[in-house]
Amino acid sequence: MANTTLGLPTDLHDYLLRVAVREPAVLRRLRAETASMPEANMQIAPEQGALMTLLAELTGARRCLELGTFTGYSALAVALVLPPGGRVVCCDMSREWTDVGRRFWAEAGVDDRIEVRIGPALDSLDAMINEGASDSVDFAFVDAAKEEYPAYYERLMRLVRRGGLMLFDNVFWGGDVVNPEVDDSDVRGIRELNERLAADERVTVAMVPLADGLTLVRRR
Ligand SMILES: C[S@@+](CC[C@H](N)C(=O)[O-])C[C@H]1O[C@@H](n2cnc3c(N)ncnc32)[C@H](O)[C@@H]1O
């Protein structure tokens, strides 16, 4: 969870936001509304949204998947730049939070590009595999239950096509991945994923120290 970049001084972060993040007005409004919620720090940082937008454009992604949508900022950052026919399937437990996103997706004119699946993300992933969606996803963003990251990865290696991209958020977990005194199920899930990715020859990996750490994974 981080809506800023870990370790970056506030004045540099403000500078980055001012000169380098071209945040569309609808995303800015969504961020402002979310900021009034107690859970606001769950939202991705605007600089991460900018990177995700660029990656979606760069890869020409059409079939996108998101695990952990909250109020819909990351989904909107991607949906705004999809080519015709592009879709994002958003998996989340909360109808209430994703309904906030739905209002802004409609305002942006992209609500027809976004499908919400309410329920545990693992169930939604298994349902997609059973529906025959294996090897079809171009772009997947993972930001749901941290203890389940290794299990998401296992499913995504089936759903994402060869050459497709996966993004795993919060891979630093606020620095706790290197704190020996923290050993809860969340940090264990993230550590396990990070170790597994480092050793997995089926993928190309880059861990980017942006926001709370974002790992880019290309299925070979
Ligand atoms: C960090 S927030 C996502 C932030 C979002 N990507 C954004 O840009 O604002 C995590 C979300 O994951 C959802 N979540 C947590 N555990 C989940 C699970 N097991 N299955 C599906 N969604 C889950 C929560 O309801 C929450 O909305």
Ligand as a Chemical Component Dictionary entry (heavy atoms), coordinates in Angstrom:
data_LIG
# 
_chem_comp.id                   LIG 
_chem_comp.type                 NON-POLYMER 
_chem_comp.pdbx_formal_charge   0 
_chem_comp.three_letter_code    LIG 
# 
loop_
_chem_comp_atom.comp_id 
_chem_comp_atom.atom_id 
_chem_comp_atom.alt_atom_id 
_chem_comp_atom.type_symbol 
_chem_comp_atom.charge 
_chem_comp_atom.model_Cartn_x 
_chem_comp_atom.model_Cartn_y 
_chem_comp_atom.model_Cartn_z 
_chem_comp_atom.pdbx_ordinal 
LIG C1  C1  C 0  -4.628  -2.123  -2.491 1  
LIG S1  S1  S 1  -6.316  -2.208  -2.918 2  
LIG C2  C2  C 0  -6.294  -2.023  -4.683 3  
LIG C3  C3  C 0  -5.987  -0.612  -5.134 4  
LIG C4  C4  C 0  -6.324  -0.351  -6.576 5  
LIG N1  N1  N 0  -5.497  -1.141  -7.466 6  
LIG C5  C5  C 0  -6.233  1.134   -6.912 7  
LIG O1  O1  O 0  -5.589  1.498   -7.905 8  
LIG O2  O2  O -1 -6.802  1.940   -6.197 9  
LIG C6  C6  C 0  -6.671  -3.903  -2.673 10 
LIG C7  C7  C 0  -8.049  -4.365  -3.080 11 
LIG O3  O3  O 0  -8.031  -5.801  -3.089 12 
LIG C8  C8  C 0  -9.266  -6.270  -2.642 13 
LIG N2  N2  N 0  -9.055  -7.623  -2.122 14 
LIG C9  C9  C 0  -8.431  -7.985  -0.982 15 
LIG N3  N3  N 0  -8.392  -9.318  -0.875 16 
LIG C10 C10 C 0  -9.002  -9.814  -1.976 17 
LIG C11 C11 C 0  -9.269  -11.120 -2.447 18 
LIG N4  N4  N 0  -8.892  -12.217 -1.770 19 
LIG N5  N5  N 0  -9.912  -11.262 -3.612 20 
LIG C12 C12 C 0  -10.298 -10.158 -4.318 21 
LIG N6  N6  N 0  -10.063 -8.904  -3.922 22 
LIG C13 C13 C 0  -9.422  -8.728  -2.764 23 
LIG C14 C14 C 0  -9.751  -5.266  -1.618 24 
LIG O4  O4  O 0  -11.169 -5.287  -1.535 25 
LIG C15 C15 C 0  -9.183  -3.954  -2.173 26 
LIG O5  O5  O 0  -10.160 -3.269  -2.914 27 
# 
loop_
_chem_comp_bond.comp_id 
_chem_comp_bond.atom_id_1 
_chem_comp_bond.atom_id_2 
_chem_comp_bond.value_order 
_chem_comp_bond.pdbx_ordinal 
LIG C1  S1  SING 1  
LIG S1  C2  SING 2  
LIG S1  C6  SING 3  
LIG C2  C3  SING 4  
LIG C3  C4  SING 5  
LIG C4  N1  SING 6  
LIG C4  C5  SING 7  
LIG C5  O1  DOUB 8  
LIG C5  O2  SING 9  
LIG C6  C7  SING 10 
LIG C7  O3  SING 11 
LIG C7  C15 SING 12 
LIG O3  C8  SING 13 
LIG C8  N2  SING 14 
LIG C8  C14 SING 15 
LIG N2  C9  SING 16 
LIG N2  C13 SING 17 
LIG C9  N3  DOUB 18 
LIG N3  C10 SING 19 
LIG C10 C11 SING 20 
LIG C10 C13 DOUB 21 
LIG C11 N4  SING 22 
LIG C11 N5  DOUB 23 
LIG N5  C12 SING 24 
LIG C12 N6  DOUB 25 
LIG N6  C13 SING 26 
LIG C14 O4  SING 27 
LIG C14 C15 SING 28 
LIG C15 O5  SING 29 
# 
